[in-house]
């Protein structure tokens, strides 16, 4: 099971739009594209449903999210209880080596006191298979990212899935040095929770998962989820 980066970063936002939800301890993953387009009113609206957010701070060769400091500030102002950052970097992405350069700039720009922790988003590239290397060099680069974040004074964790870890060549390498880091684990085929599970979303019609209070407009929309309809919606 695998989503492109752009798909995955939109999915939790789609859950907000599909179902009338109450506030719980579930959070919201915000990509750099969303960050650039969000206003304070957007954050205020989202805070009525969610109470923590994780915002993309670095996207590979695109560098630091341009409005990252504003997004973080607006999230806090909206009343979010926790604001974290996540970063996606790769050893063959433009200006991503050494990892300490961008990570240090991000921490200095946002300020350690203004976010909880940094999550290392470890994923293969869907549009450029050459952005990562072999298993040993990939492992070395991830170690560099961990060291860079720790040197900058940031708390950090790892976001990945068995699929991504395996496709980076890391399965079975015995990376014990990461054992003490928290894991943000994407479970694509788990049970429905606050919202419907997103496994198999593409090809599914709106308002069809049993047990959720969809609006009549959503149920009657007859939209089949795919790349185009997801972003249009």
ChimeraX attribute file (.defattr): number of C-alpha atoms within 10 A of each C-alpha:
attribute: neighborCount
match mode: 1-to-1
recipient: residues
	/A:1	10
	/A:2	14
	/A:3	12
	/A:4	12
	/A:5	16
	/A:6	14
	/A:7	14
	/A:8	14
	/A:9	20
	/A:10	18
	/A:11	17
	/A:12	17
	/A:13	15
	/A:14	14
	/A:15	17
	/A:16	15
	/A:17	12
	/A:18	19
	/A:19	17
	/A:20	14
	/A:21	17
	/A:22	10
	/A:23	13
	/A:24	11
	/A:25	11
	/A:26	14
	/A:27	19
	/A:28	22
	/A:29	19
	/A:30	22
	/A:31	22
	/A:32	22
	/A:33	15
	/A:34	16
	/A:35	21
	/A:36	14
	/A:37	10
	/A:38	16
	/A:39	15
	/A:40	15
	/A:41	11
	/A:42	13
	/A:43	21
	/A:44	17
	/A:45	12
	/A:46	22
	/A:47	22
	/A:48	14
	/A:49	19
	/A:50	21
	/A:51	21
	/A:52	22
	/A:53	22
	/A:54	23
	/A:55	27
	/A:56	26
	/A:57	31
	/A:58	25
	/A:59	20
	/A:60	20
	/A:61	16
	/A:62	14
	/A:63	19
	/A:64	20
	/A:65	20
	/A:66	15
	/A:67	15
	/A:68	21
	/A:69	17
	/A:70	15
	/A:71	27
	/A:72	24
	/A:73	15
	/A:74	19
	/A:75	26
	/A:76	20
	/A:77	14
	/A:78	19
	/A:79	16
	/A:80	21
	/A:81	14
	/A:82	16
	/A:83	22
	/A:84	20
	/A:85	24
	/A:86	23
	/A:87	26
	/A:88	21
	/A:89	30
	/A:90	26
	/A:91	21
	/A:92	15
	/A:93	17
	/A:94	13
	/A:95	16
	/A:96	23
	/A:97	16
	/A:98	13
	/A:99	21
	/A:100	19
	/A:101	12
	/A:102	23
	/A:103	27
	/A:104	17
	/A:105	13
	/A:106	23
	/A:107	20
	/A:108	11
	/A:109	12
	/A:110	18
	/A:111	12
	/A:112	15
	/A:113	9
	/A:114	15
	/A:115	20
	/A:116	15
	/A:117	20
	/A:118	26
	/A:119	28
	/A:120	23
	/A:121	21
	/A:122	18
	/A:123	22
	/A:124	23
	/A:125	16
	/A:126	13
	/A:127	9
	/A:128	10
	/A:129	9
	/A:130	14
	/A:131	17
	/A:132	21
	/A:133	16
	/A:134	12
	/A:135	16
	/A:136	12
	/A:137	14
	/A:138	17
	/A:139	17
	/A:140	12
	/A:141	21
	/A:142	19
	/A:143	16
	/A:144	16
	/A:145	23
	/A:146	25
	/A:147	14
	/A:148	19
	/A:149	24
	/A:150	16
	/A:151	13
	/A:152	16
	/A:153	13
	/A:154	21
	/A:155	18
	/A:156	19
	/A:157	18
	/A:158	20
	/A:159	20
	/A:160	17
	/A:161	20
	/A:162	14
	/A:163	13
	/A:164	19
	/A:165	16
	/A:166	14
	/A:167	15
	/A:168	21
	/A:169	17
	/A:170	17
	/A:171	14
	/A:172	8
	/A:173	10
	/A:174	9
	/A:175	11
	/A:176	7
	/A:177	9
	/A:178	14
	/A:179	9
	/A:180	8
	/A:181	13
	/A:182	13
	/A:183	16
	/A:184	14
	/A:185	11
	/A:186	11
	/A:187	13
	/A:188	13
	/A:189	11
	/A:190	11
	/A:191	12
	/A:192	14
	/A:193	8
	/A:194	16
	/A:195	18
	/A:196	19
	/A:197	16
	/A:198	19
	/A:199	16
	/A:200	11
	/A:201	15
	/A:202	14
	/A:203	10
	/A:204	16
	/A:205	17
	/A:206	18
	/A:207	21
	/A:208	13
	/A:209	14
	/A:210	9
	/A:211	9
	/A:212	16
	/A:213	13
	/A:214	19
	/A:215	13
	/A:216	9
	/A:217	10
	/A:218	16
	/A:219	15
	/A:220	12
	/A:221	12
	/A:222	13
	/A:223	16
	/A:224	15
	/A:225	17
	/A:226	15
	/A:227	11
	/A:228	9
	/A:229	11
	/A:230	16
	/A:231	12
	/A:232	7
	/A:233	10
